[in-house]
Amino acid sequence: MIFEKLAQMRRDYDRDSLDEEKIATDPLVQFHRWLDDAVRCHVPEPNAMTLATVGASGRPATRPVLLKAADARGLVWYTNYHSRKGRELEENPFAALQFHWVELERVVRIEGRVEKVSAAESDTYFAERPLANRIGAWASPQSEPIPSRAFLLERAAHFAAQYGVHPPRPPHWGGYRLIPDYWEFWQGRPSRLHDRICYRLQPNGTWQRQRLAP
């Protein structure tokens, strides 16, 4: 059985290194370098990231989301505001993101405060989505129990008939922006002596860079 071999599963990492002399002084610049590498190397879903939230209960939860913008203002994704992640961000507006580009033996972790993007930004992005995705935003009561897949398809058909090819953005759907105060870049190295370099935002707005033990 595969699960009996889990303890023996391991590999060494030797694709690249991460040096203080070469890494960017601005973490956003470094992130774009690595994201560009992931795109250029045809990593599957290079903009896929894990989002971690914690609500009032104190129980953490993670799920994959897709990065849709990354600039000096922060990192943006879109979702249903009534979903579990939306409810938890309402209760505790701090979150963590993680990118894991397995093929490049790289991980990026980001932490910070989260806010909703403007309605205008959400409207613009929503209008660019494929029609089926826009209908799906109306059809899915995300994170709520549903009786069957047929229920979901019936709702999709209902909203498709109601809105045709021009569905408006649902009021419960839009973007979030994480404003980073911590970045960490991890590069796999041999013998588990990995490279880890983090950036911490200082009160004066500059970034302090440190190497961490693996």
C-alpha positions, 0 to 999 in steps of 0.5 A: 500500500502507498501509505505504508511507504510515506515515511520513505518518500523523499527527494533532494533539491538542487535546482537553484540557490537563493543568495543575499547578494542576488535577491532583490531589496524589494520583495515585490520585485523578487516575487515578480522575478519568481512568478515570471520564472514559473510562467516561463517554465510552464508551471501548471497554474503558476498563479495558484496560491493557498489562502489561510484564514482564521475566524472568531473560532480560532480554527485555521482554514486553507483553500486554493485561490488564484492571484489576479493582480500583484502590485505595490498595493498588494495581492488580489483574488476574487471570491464570494464574500459570503463564503467561509473565507469571506466570513472569516476575513470579516471576523479577522482581516488578516491572512496568509498566502503561499505559492508552491512551485514544485517544479522549481523547488520554490515556495513564497509565503506572504502575510498581512492585512486584508481589505476588499478591493473597490466596487469598480475594480470588482466590476471591471474584473467580473466583466472580463470573466467568461460568461459561464463563470459569471453565471456561476458566481450567481449560481453557487451559494459558496460554502453552503450545503446543497442537496445535489449537483443537479440543484447547482446546475438548475440554479445556473440554468435559472440565472442564465435565463434571467441575465442572458449574456450580460449578468451583472456582478453579484453584490456578494462577489468581489475582490480582496487585497492582501497588503503584505507586511511579511514575505518569505522566499524558500529555495530547496537545497541539498541535505535539507539545508534550504535557503530561506530569506524573509522580509519584514516591513518596518515602521518607516516603510522599509523592508528588513531582510533576514536569512532564516534557518531551514 
